[in-house]
């Protein structure tokens, strides 16, 4: 599972000419599900996103998490994150999970994030969407469940 995580002042998703989701201060999470991803991957990255200390404290140091600041999250499924552009000029999506399983894992990610006490809005799985992001910082990180070394204290 791959996530492009952006700290935002606000973000929204429009589909079919209407706004379907909107959040204020918090995170925009572009989520790609890859073949072989499991519920454990979704849970790990949901906890990581909720607890990552990337918001400024009183001394303007990145020391607070989304949970600490009472922020919101906009989670948007994005299968192109599972794509590869290593060969040729046309992306290959062989690494992307089957849409049915991907939707279930995306939903599990959202449920796990909400269980952290976070208000989470989502786009529409599989739809063509316009994602409007007002990046704060800018602060952007890439989270990958398979490449991270999970130390015992990281869960």
Rosetta blueprint (number, residue, H / E / L):
1 X L
2 X E
3 X E
4 X E
5 X E
6 X E
7 X E
8 X E
9 X E
10 X E
11 X E
12 X E
13 X E
14 X E
15 X E
16 X L
17 X L
18 X E
19 X E
20 X E
21 X E
22 X E
23 X E
24 X L
25 X L
26 X E
27 X E
28 X E
29 X E
30 X E
31 X E
32 X E
33 X L
34 X E
35 X L
36 X L
37 X L
38 X L
39 X H
40 X H
41 X H
42 X H
43 X H
44 X H
45 X H
46 X H
47 X H
48 X H
49 X H
50 X H
51 X H
52 X L
53 X L
54 X L
55 X E
56 X E
57 X L
58 X L
59 X L
60 X L
61 X L
62 X E
63 X E
64 X E
65 X L
66 X H
67 X H
68 X H
69 X H
70 X L
71 X L
72 X E
73 X E
74 X E
75 X E
76 X E
77 X E
78 X L
79 X H
80 X H
81 X H
82 X H
83 X L
84 X E
85 X L
86 X L
87 X L
88 X L
89 X L
90 X L
91 X L
92 X E
93 X L
94 X L
95 X L
96 X E
97 X L
98 X L
99 X H
100 X H
101 X H
102 X H
103 X H
104 X H
105 X H
106 X H
107 X H
108 X H
109 X H
110 X H
111 X H
112 X H
113 X H
114 X H
115 X L
116 X L
117 X L
118 X L
119 X E
120 X E
121 X E
122 X E
123 X L
124 X L
125 X L
126 X L
127 X L
128 X L
129 X L
130 X E
131 X E
132 X E
133 X E
134 X E
135 X E
136 X E
137 X E
138 X E
139 X E
140 X E
141 X E
142 X E
143 X E
144 X E
145 X L
146 X L
147 X L
148 X L
149 X L
150 X L
151 X L
152 X H
153 X H
154 X H
155 X L
